[in-house]
Amino acid sequence: MSKIVHLISDSTGETVGRIGAAAFSLFDSNLIERRLHIFIRNKLEADEVIEEIRAAPGLVIVTMVDPVLRKRILDAANRIG
């Protein structure tokens, strides 16, 4: 059974992808389903990602400059579990 990992970025996703790759190297990569969410730059896009996390819960890795959007996503992810 694979585990879902949401990789969330406000840009191209290069940084979050590298962080994810470093973490994934510690586990069997066949057991990880990566979901990349890039160019998340406003409340509407953040809320869409939150709904995707709600529909398919998993680990959330975020690299975002905007502290308000980052907190919105992480707080929602924590509530979702």
Phi, psi and omega in degrees: 000125183276154176256139180270137175233121177267120178255116190239130183219153174266006180225220187286344181091004182297314182293311181296327177296320179291320177297315178299316181299320178296316179292318183293335181297343180275352186230168175291112185295342177288346182262006184241126174255111182272133175236109184266126178240110184242163181056044177272101191233003178212172184301317181299314180294322177297317180295326177294319177295318179301319178295323177294321177294319179298320181287331182218079183300150178180188177294144180237125175241126186234132168233096181223139180283319184291112184294332181290312179293319179301314180296320180302313182291313182293321177297318178295318179299319178296320177295321180291327178097000000 
